[in-house]
């Protein structure tokens, strides 16, 4: 390999691209013009320097104020754990960087990250202006289409696929968390891929703070994705002798369409990211929509008894349980039980919940503080702020600076005490506002590093808690799906996808969620009708069937449900417990997407191939012909499958080729049905 400055280093995506698409070092003719960057779009890790005019993965400012980088390849090694490292350095300046590549076993996902080293000893730091985890160069295609999700609070996960223009397309978050408006992943295809066919390239980022994807398509037909933490102006200071390691970027290639890409990511997250992928997530009950802030020991015990009777296995006490918390204007930061509502503390409630056979969970929001709190009065300097700027309150709260060790130490102290003293089994970890006035304390050249370092502080606290309390399980939440990425899932067990519990809206939200994340981490609740957010009236079976597509929870006011409703809910909970191993741990196939026709349908196939679950929803009625059969996926062609309700049988070839007849749906809007199929084992002919 040529090790001279300006080397075009281009590694193949390992097993992710067809061998015929491997990109060799480019050959340039004598007719190259003086206005084009020869390396733009083809370098493995482009830098700012030389005749490069594309998006850099690495951009710096040296101590003298200059920025051009001249890379040279130093070494390529295979490490003891099997991952590859490519080591580069600047030709003359005290900067080196290592590109890391890892393909975990039994999967199709390639992981990449980068480490930067200030190799000097003299005074004078280096500012990292752009410090991407990876640049992912793509093969040449006539056109490209980019896919991502967009939305907002209570409207997350709106899937969108549009043509990629020539230029730079930027997706990201400047909010200090991944955001409701987007999520750190993209797909790319040549415009001809479908759910189960066609070439798809997908890139994701394990970044829980601010992030940025820049997808560049050049006029010369080169395309690539630069993925990294931070955004413009979020600089990191590299002192002499120090190192910065980026978060991990993940990528894959498939010729099995968008569904194939999703299933590959689902497998990777289960096999290599989630802390306890083998566990079945419990049916939970959460008291928020029943009591809001007006919680006390008596009304929570009453709800717990009703929840246990329905079959709930986890009872979660939501907001309002702590000192000063009578509404959302006070109390955040003072994490001791409310003296009037829980004069005996939380332990009697926890013991009562445990006696009912349920685990006990608690809502917390450790990263936030109200101005009206003892914590703020003691430590006003702990918030994200600038001394001469007005601190902006959102939802009547401010953000604590989790990049500071004294703040994370404080959080660990009260969280430990809470878990131990109140016998807590589960935390719903919330985060209810975005950053503003986000700056690190004191004069520093990288005061905005908080957009990267805050999330790492959160990771540190969660890692410590999981180590010290192995029994503890955690749900990540940020006003719904506002902080969701592989790095958070590495430290939590499930994710709250949205504050919107409308069962019809949830079909779209959950469709977007499933593009990257598996059903076994998607928390979904059955709440009251009319829905408290949208006012929509939805029958109970539809509400349950919508929530059964993930980790089932119940959040309605059970004291207002009739005996008939409670009995029906209990039956549906029992039904969910029968299918949840298939839903939570099986392979997911999106048969019909919401909004593309009158029906939405999702299939799950268990790991043994023995059981199949199909959920079908019809949000609205319309006159028209009968529905065509649903072509199922992943079944054994010669196998036979029996409907567990009706006893009807089909061959796997029939179900995947001709399709499964759509069962009769109840009349009216918001109709749904659940189908359970089981493979039948028959004796070969001629045997007894």
N, C-alpha and C positions, 0 to 999 in steps of 0.2 A: 504494500500500500504506500502510495506517495505521502510522505509526512511533511511536505513543504507547506509553508503558509498559504492559506487559501484553498487547501484541499477540499474537494467536494466529497464529503463522507455521506454515503447513502446506504443504510442497512435495510434489508428486506424486512417486512412485517412478520418474520418467522413463518409459521404455518398459515398466516392469515390471508396471504394473497396467492393466487395461482402462480406456479413457477414461471409460466410464460410472461407474467407481468413484472418479474423482477426487474428493477431499474438499474442499469449499469451507469458507470461514470459517464457524463455527457461528453460528446465530442463536438467541438465548436469549429466552425469554418472560418476562413480568413475574411469572410464577408460580414462577420458580426459587427453590428453598429455600435457606436460609442454611447448610446443612450439606453442600452438594455443591460440588465444584471444577468450575467451568465449563470449564476447559481440560484437565481430566484425560483423558489418552488421545488428545487431538487435536492437541496442540502438536507442532511439528516437533522441538524440543529443549527439553523441560520443565526448569525450574529450581526450586530450593527458594525460595519466596517468594510472597507474596500468597495468594490463595485457591486454592492448589494442594495437593491431598492425595494425588496419585499419586506414582509413583516418579520422582524427579528424575534427569535426565541430568547436571545440574550442581548440586553442593552445595559450599558454601565456608564458611570461617570467616575473617572479616576480622580485622584487627589488634586491633579493640576487642572481639572475641569474638562479634560478631553474625554472622548468616548469611543473612538474606533478600536475595535478588537481585531487582532490577527491570530486566528487559531492555528495550532499545529497539533497533529495527533501524536501522542506520546506512547500509547500502549493500548492493546486490547487483550483482556484476560477473561478466563472462565473461573469464577470464584468457587469456593468449596461447596457452597449451597446450590450451585448449578446455574446461577445467573451470570450474565455477561456484563462487563464494564468496559466502556471505551473512555480512555483518559485523554483529555486535551488540555492545552495551556496556551496562554498568549505568548507570542514570540519573544517579547521583551518585558512585559509588565508582570507584576506579582499576582497573577490571577490564573487559576486552573479550574477546570470543571470536569466532572465525571458523569457520563451518561450510563444509566443502569437499565438493564433489560431482563425481565423475568417472565417465563411462561409457567405458571403453576401446573402441576400434573393433572391429568384427566380433564383438560379444558382447552378452550380455544381463545382465551383472553390473554393478551400481551400487556404486561404492566411495565411502565417506564417512570423513572424519576431522575432528577439531576441534583448533584451536590456541587456547590461552589466553594472554593477555598481561596482565602487571601494568603498567599505564600510569602508575603513580605514580613519584615520585622520592624522596619522603621515606622515612625508616626505617619499617619495618613491613611484613611480608610477608603473603601471603594463603595460607591452607591450602586446597588442593583436596581436598575430602572424597570427592566423587564426580566423575569426570571422564571420562564415557563418550565413546567414539568417535562414537556415533550413537544416536538413538532412532528406531525404525522403526514408525510407526503403520500399522495394518492397517485394511482396510475392515470394515464391520460384517457379521457373519454370525450366524445363530442360535446356533451352537455352534462350538467350535474344538477341534482336536486338535493336540498338540505331539509332535514326534518328536525323538529324540536317541539317543546311545549311552551305555551304562554298562558297568561291569565292574570289573576289577582286574588286577593283575600276572598275566600269562599267561592272562588271560581278557578281553581288551579287545574293544571293538566290538559289544557286545550291543545290537542295535537294539530300541528300544521306542517305541511310539506310544500315547499315552493322552489321554483327554479333559482339556482345560484347564479347571481350576476358576476360579470367580470369586475374585480375590485376586492374590497375587504368587507366581509359581513361579520359584525361583532355581536356576540351574545354575552351577557354577563350580569353581575350584580355589584352595585356600589353601596349596598345596604348593610354590610357586615355579616350577612347570612346568605344562604343560597337564594332565598326569595320565593314568593308566591308567583311572581311574574315570569319565571323561567326556572330551569333546572340544569345542572352542569352536565349535559350530554347532547350530542347531535348524531344524526345519521346522515349518510350521503349515499346516493345512488344515481345511476345514469338516467333516471326518470322513468325507468321501465320495470322497477321492482314492485312486487305486490306483497300481500301478507305472507304468502307461503312460497314465493318464487322470486328469483332474481338476485343479483349481486347487491349486497349492502355492506358498507363500511360504517362502523359506529365508534365513537370516541366519548369517553366519560372522564370525570375528574373527581377524586376524593377530596373535595374542598368544602368545608363547612362555613367558611367566611366569605369574603368578597372573591369573585372569580371572573375570568375572562376567557372566552373562546374567540379567536379570530380565524375565520375561514377565508383563505385567499384564493382567488382564481385569476390567473394572469392572462393577458392577451395572447401569450404564447401557448396557452392551453395547460399550464401547470396548476395543480390544485393541492392545497395542504391545510391542515388545521393546527394552529398553535394554541395549546391549552395550558393554563396556569392560574395560580392564585393572584389576588389583587386586581387592581384596575389602574388606569392612568393616574399618576401622581402618588401611588402607594409604593414608596421606595423602601428598600431594606439596606441598612448600613452593615458592611462587612469590615470588621476591624482586623488589623494585622494578626495573623495566626488563627482566625476564626473560620467557621464553616457554616453554610446554610444548606439544608436539605429541603427540597421541594416536597410537596405532597405527590401522591401517585396519580398518574393518568393511565386509563385503561382503554384498550381498543381491541376490536375484533373485525374479522371478515367472515361473511357467510354467503353462500349462493342459495340460501333457503328463505330469502325474503326478510321482511321486518319481524315476522313471528320467529324465525330462526335466530335473528339477532337478540330478541328479547329472551328467548329460552336459554341462549348461551350466557347472557348476563345473569339471569336467574340462577343458573347452575353455579356460576362463578361465585356469586354472593353467598349462596348456601354453603358451598364447599370450602371457601377460602376467606370469607369476610365475617359472616354472622357468628356471634359468640356461641349460640346454642341452636344450631339449625335442626338438630334431631328432636328438639322439644316440640310438643303440640301446645300452641298458645291457648290459654284458658278463655272461656266466655266471661267477659267482665260486665259489671254494672258500675256506672258512674253517676254520681248524684247531682251534677251541675244543673241540668235542665229541670230537675225536680225542685231544688231548694235555692239555687243561685248562692248568694252570700249568706242567706239566712240558715246556716247549718247549726245544729247543736246535737248533743249526744242522743237525745230522744228521737228526733226525726230521722237521724241517720240509722239508728238501730231498727226503726220501723221499716225503712226502705231496705235495709240489709235482709230482714226476714222475708220480705216479699221477693227480693232478688234471689235469695237462696231457694225459695220455693219454685221459682222458674227454672232453676238449674244453673244459675251463675256460679262461677268458681273463683271470682276475684271481685272484691268490692273496693271501689276507689272513691275516697273522700276528696272532693275537688276544692276549689278556692273558697276562702272565708273561714278557715279553721284556725288562723293564727292571730296573734296580738294586734289589735287596732284595725283589723280587716272587716269593717262593716260595709264597705263599698270599695270601688277601685281607686279611691283617692288617698288611701292611707294604708300603712301596715307592711308593704313589701320591704323586706330586709329584717323584720323582727320575727324570726321564725321560732316562736314559742307558742304553745296552745292559747287560744283566746280565753282569757280568765273567766268571762261570763258564760260563754257557750260551752266550754269544756273545763269547768272548774276542777275536775279530777284528772285533767290531762287527757291525752288520747288513748292511753293504755286500756281503760275499760271498754272503749269502742272497739279497739283492735282485738281484745280478748273475746268480745261478743261476736265479732265477725268470724274469728277463728273457730269459736264454738259452733257456729252455723256451718262449718265445713268449707269456708272460703278463705282465700288469702286476703291480706289487707294492703291496700295501696293508698298513696297520698300524692296529691298535686303539689308541685313546687315550681318556683320560678327564681332560681338562685342568682341569675345574672341581672336582676332588676331591683330597683329601689324607688319608693315614694319619697318625695320631699318631706311629707308628714310621716316620719318614722324615726325611731331612736337611732337607727344605723346612720341615716343621713345626717342627723344632728351631730353625731360623733365623728363621721368621716365624709364630709362633703367633697373632699378631694379624691375620693375613690371613684367618682363617676367619670364617664367620658366627657371631657369639657376642655375649653380654652379659657384662660383666666379673664380675658377681656371680651368674651362673647357670651350672649345670653344662652343658657342651656335650654334647649327645646324639649318640652314635655310632650310625649305622645302616649295616649291612654293614661294620662296623669302619672307617668313614670319615667325614670331615667335609667341609663344603662351603666352597670358597674364594669370597671375595667379588669377583665379577667386575664389580661396580659401581665398583671402585677402579681408577684408571688404572695404578697401580704393579703390580697383579695381572695385568691384561690385557697390560701391556707385558712382564712376565715370561713369560706364556704365549706371546705372539708370538715372543719370542726363542728359546725352546727348540723351538717348533714349526717355525720357519724352519730352525734348525740340523738338526733331525731330517729334514725333507723334503729338504734339500740334501745332507746328508752320506750319507744312506741311500737316495737315489734313490727316494723314495716317490711313488707315483702316486695313492694313494687312502687316505683316512682314514675309519675307522669311529669316529665321535665319540660316545662313550657318556656316560651320566649316570645313576648307579645309586642315587640316594637323593633323598628330598624334603627340603625345608628344615625346620629347627627353630632356635629361638633366632635368628631372622633379623632382624638389626638393623644399620643402618649405624653406622660408628664415630663417637664423639664426641657431645657434647650437640647435639641438633638437633630441631626440631619434627616432622620426618618420618623418624624412624629406620627405619621399616618400608618405606621406598621401595624397599628391596632387592628386594621382590617384583615390582617393575616394572623397576628399573634393572639387576639382574643379567642378565636376558635380553638387554637392550640391549648389555651388555658382551660377551656371547657373540656377538651379531650383529656387533659391531665387529671382533672377532677373525676371524670367518669372512670378513667382507667384505675385510679386509686380506689374508688368505691367498689368497682367490680372485683378488684383483688382482695380487698378487706372483707367484703360481704359476698361470698360466692353465691349465696342464695338469692341475691337481689336481682330483680328484673326491671328493665327501664323502657319506657316509651318516649321517643323523641317527638316533640310537638313545638310548633312555633306559630301560634294563632292558626293552626291547621298545618298545611304542608310547606311552611316557610323555611324550614331547615331540614333538608333531606338530601343525603349523598352517601356514598360508600363509607366515608370516614365516620359519619355518625352511626351508620348501621353496624360498623365494627365494634361499637361500644354500647349499642342498645339492642332491644329484642323485637320491637315493632315501632311503627311510625303512624302518627295521626295524619291522614291524608288531607283533611280539610275540615274546617269548622262548619261547613255546609253539610247537614245530614239529610237534606231532601233526597229521597231515594231515587228520584228521576235524575236530578242533577248529578248525583253520585255516579251514575253510569258513565257519564263523560269524564268525570274526574278520575274514576278508577281505570278507565281505558287508557288515559294518559299516564297514570301511575304505573300501569303494567308494562309500558314500553321498556322500562329499565328495571323495575323492582318487582319481586315476586309477591304473590298473594299472601304468603305466610308471614309477611311483615306489615300488611296493610290493615290497620285498625279501622273498622267500619261499624257504626252504631245504628240501632233501631231506636227512633225517637217518636215523639207524639205526632198525632195528626189532628188538626192541621199542623204542618211543619212550623216550628217557631221562627224560622228565618224567612221562608218563602210563602207561608200560608197555604201551601198546596195540601189538599186532602188526598191521602194515599192509603189504600187498604193494607191491613197488616201483613198478609202474605207477600205483597210486593216489597214492602219495607224490609221484611226479613230476607227475602231472596236477594235483594240488592246488597245487604250487609253480609250475607253468607258467602259472597264472592271473595271475602278476605278473612280477617280475624274478627269474629262476631262480638259485638258489644251491645249493651242496652243502655239507653240514656234517657228514657222517658220518665214521667212522673207516675210511678207505679201505684201511688195512692189514688189516682184518678182513673186507672184502668178498671173496667168492669170485670166481673168474675168470668164472663165469657171470653173477654180479651185475654185475661191472664191464662186461662186454660189453653187458648189457641197459641199464645206465646210460648207456653211450656212445651206444647207439642212440637213447635218449630225449633225450639232450642234442642230438644232431643234429636230431631232430624238433623240439625247441624252437627251435633256431636258424632252422628253416624258418618257424615261425609267429610268432616274437617281434616282427617289425615290425607284424603285425596286432594282437597282444596289447598291446604296449607303446605303440603310437601310434594304434591304431584306436579306434572307438566301441564302448563296452561296453553290453550289454543284459543285465539280470539276468532270466533266463527263469523260473527256479524257485528260490525262496529256501530256504535250509537250514531244516529243521524243519517246513516246511509240507506235507510229503509225503515219499514214499520217495526222490525224486530231488532233487538240486540241479543247476542248469544255468546256465551263463553263455555268452553269445555275444559275439564280437568281429567287427566289420566294418571292413576296412581303409579308408584315406582315399580310395582310388579307387573303392571299391565292388566291386572285382574278387574279393577273397578274403573268406571267412567261416570263422571258427574257432568250434566249439562244444565246450565241455567239459561232460561229464555225469558225476555221481558218485552212487553209491548206497551210503551208509555201512553200512546194515544190510539184511538180507533179511527178507521177510515174504510170506506166502501172499496172493495176490490176483490180480485181472485184470491183463492186460497194460497197459503204460503208454500213455497217450494221446499222440498226436503232439505234438512241440514246435513251437509257432508262433514262427517266427523274426521278426526285426524289421529294418526299414531296407532291405529288398531291393527291387530294381527289379521291378515286377510282371510286365512283359513279358520280362524277362531269363530266361535259362536257366542253371541251376547244376548242376555235376557234382561228385559225391563223388570226391575224388582217390584214395581207396582202392578203392572198389568200382566206380566208373564209372557208378553210377546217376545219373539226371538228373531234375530237377524245374523247373518254372517258379517264378519268384519269387512269383507270386500263390498258387501251391499251398503253398509253404513258409511264407508269412505268413498264409494263410487257413486251409487245412486243417492244415498243419503238416508237420514232418519226422518220419518214423518213427524212434522211438528204436532205435538199433542194439542188437544182442544184447550183453548185458553178461556178463562172466565170472561163473561161479557163486560163491555165498558172499558174505560180508560184504566191505565195502570194495572194491567193484567200480567201474570207471570206464571211460570211453571218450572218445577225442578224434576229432572229425569235422572234416575240411577240405573246404570247398566252393570251387569256382572258377567264376566266371561265364564262360559260353561265348559267343564272338562268332561268330554264324552269318551266312551271306550272306542278304540279302533274297531272297525268291522271285523267279525270273525273271532272276537275275544269274548270271554265270559266274565 
